[in-house]
Amino acid sequence: MLGKSPNLTERFYAAQASSAVRKVQLGHDLTDQETADQIGCCAATVGNARNLHGQLAGRTLFNLLNVDPLALEGFLNHFGRRSVPIEAKCDTDELVSTAGAVHRLAAVKCPTSPGGAKITDGECLSIEPDIDAALEALSALKVRCENIRRERAA
């Protein structure tokens, strides 16, 4: 999967940085100055980045993670990745969580659901916890596979 995504362009970078700043500010009810204080820049820089009039330096962008650990998900998603804390441990049953997510997906795609066969925004958000649980459980299995391969190669 890596290497299949197009390289970041200046425009895409600016849009993703803007989205990350907005997400942090809305999610934590922060002003430009409060955001700036937490990520180590000035309020004008935050405002400019949010409004697509300037870009955040790499260090400043990554400092958003100190405010919101999922602030950079848009960037990671572009490359088919997502962030997971190093210390994350999954105690969710893989089969149960995956089956639950599949069941909820089938329910929202049902012709009698509010969106019919098309998933509405509300339906999508309502099944997000089930999707998250399944992804977490399956990711733990994937990490285990990678660890097994690494240990066998050593």
N, C-alpha and C positions, 0 to 999 in steps of 0.2 A: 504494500500500500504506500509506503514512503516513496517519494520521488514522483508520484503520479499527479500531484497538485501543481498548478502553475505557481511560479515565483510571485512573491508579493510585489505589487506595484506601489508607487508612491500614493496613488489615489486610494487603493484598497487599504493600505496601511493606515492612512489618515481616517478612512471611514471606520475601520475596526478600532482604532484608538479612540475616536469620538464615541463609538458605541460603548467601549469599555468604561470611559469616564462617566458617561450618562448612567450606565448600569450601577456603578459604584455610588454616584451621587444620589440617584433615586432610591437605591436599596438601603442606603444608610442616612438618608436625609441630610446630605452635606452641601454646604455652600462651596463656591470656588475656593475661597480662602481656607476653609476647613480641609478640603481635599488637598490643596497645595501644601498645607502644613504637614499633612500625613505622608505625602509622597515626595517631599523635598524639592519643591519648585515654587514659583510665584503664582498668585491667583490668575494673572493675565494668561499665563501659559496654559493653565487648566481650561480657562474659558475659550482660548483660541483653539485648543485641541478639540474640545467638545463641539465647537461651532465650525470645525473643518477649516480654520484659518491658520493653523500651525500644527506642528507635530511634536509629540513628546519624544524626548531622548529615550533610548533603550532603558537606561537605569531608572528613569522616572516612570516609564510605562510598567516595568516590572515591579516597582514599588507599589503599584495598585494592588498587588497580591497581598500586601500587608493589611490592606483595608478589606478586601474581599477576595477570598481564595479562588473564586471562579471568575474573576474579572477578565481574564485573558482567554476564556473559552472560545470566543469568536475566532481568534487567531489559530488556536489549536484545531478547531473544527475544520478550518480551511485545509489543514494538512491531514485530516482524518484522524485526529488525536483528541484526547481529552485528559484533563489533569486528575490525578488521584494522589492523595497524600501518601508519602512513603510509609508512614506508620499505619495506614489503613489496613484493617483486618475485616474480612467478610465472614459474618456468621449466619448469612442467609443461605438457606437450602437452595441449591442451584435448580433442582427440578421444580420445586414448589414455586419459587419466584418467577421462573421462566414460564411455567404453565399459567400462573396468574396473569402475567403480562400478556400472554397470547390470548387468554380468555377475555381480558378487558379490551384488547385490540379487536377481537372478533365482535364483541358487543357494540363498539362504537362504529364499526364498519357495516353493521347489520342494516338492511334496508329500512327497518322500522325505528332506527335511532334518529335523533334530531337532525343529523346531517345526511341521513341515508347512507349510502356506500361511501360518501366523502366524509372524512373526519373534520368536524368543525374545530375552531380554535379552542372553544370551551371543552370539548370532548378530549382534545389532545392534552390540554393542561390537566384535566381530571385524571388521566391515566399516567401522568408523568411519574408519580411515586412508584407505581408498579414497574414502569420501564427502568427507573433508576435502580430498583432492587434487583431486577433481572440482570442489568448490565454489571452491577457490582459483583454479583455472584459469578457470572460468567467471566468477568475480568480476573477474579481470583483464580479461577481454573486456568485461564490463559497464562497468568503469571507463574502458576505451578508448572505448567508445561515448559515455559521458558527456563525455569530453574532446573528442571529435570534435564533438559537438553544441555544446559551449561555445565551441570555437574558431570554428566556423562562424557562431555568433550574434554574435561579437565584430566 
